[in-house]
Structures are given as C-alpha cells and as structure tokens.
C-alpha cells in the first residue's frame, strides 16, 4: 500500500512535530539515567541517535519537499 503525496506530507509533519521531540526526550533521559559519560562519548551518541531516528522514516520523507508532478501548474 503506497502512500499518496498528501498522506506522506501529513505523516512527515506528525513525525517531525510529535515523534522527534518524544525521541529527543527519551534519548536524553536514557543518557541521564546511565550517568553522564565523557563529553566526546556523549556527543558521539547524540550524533548517532540523530542519524538513526530518520532511517525507519526514509520512505515517508523522500520526495515530500518536491513539487507535485501531478498537480496544477
């Protein structure tokens, strides 16, 4: 079942406005519970988590910013 362009845009918006802040809060909470690692380790973990969150949603974000090829010009 493929998503339409409108559905992709709506899901991308929900993911960015709701999912990403929740993901950030969870990541920070987990690092705080585990104890504060050295700064370079903490930076590496945040960079890795910053890249990893988008991988499951790659198909949704792909092409969202492009002009609709089927739309009116």
N, C-alpha and C positions, 0 to 999 in steps of 0.2 A: 504494500500500500504506500504509494508515493504521496508526499505532502504537496499541496499546491503552494504557490508563491506566497499567498496571503497567510496560509497556515504557518509556513516557515517563518515569516516576519513576526507573527504573533508569538510563536514559541520562542524565537530568539529574544524577543522583548521580555517575556516571562523569565527566561533563563538568566538574562542579564540583570533584571531588576529584583528578582526574588532569589534565584538559585545561587548566583555569585556571592551576594552578601552572606547568605547562610553558609556557603562553603568557606568563606574567609573567616567567619566567626568560629566555625568548627576547627579549622586548621590552627588558628591562634590559640584556641582553648586546649587543643591536644598538645601543642608545643609547651604551653604554660604548665600543664599537668605533669608532663615528663621532666620538667625542670629546664632552666634556661641553659642551652648549650653555648659553646663559644660563638662569637658573632659571625665568623665565616661559615660555620655549620648551619646556623640559623638562616643566614642569607641564602645558602645553597638549597635548604629545604623549601624556603618560600619561593625561590625561582622554579624549582622542580614542580611544586604544587601549582604554581601559576601557569605552567605549561600543561600539566596533566589534566586540569579540570576541563579543558576545551576539547580534548581528544574524543570523548564519547559524543560530543555535540557537533562534530565537524560537518556532518551531512546537513545539519539544520542551518549552520551559519554560512555554508557555501552558497554564494550567489545572491545572498539577501540584499547586499548593497548595490547590485547591478540594476540597470533599467529593465523593466519587464518587456521581454521581446514580443509578447502577445498583446501588450497594452496599446492604447491610442497614442498617437504621436502628435 
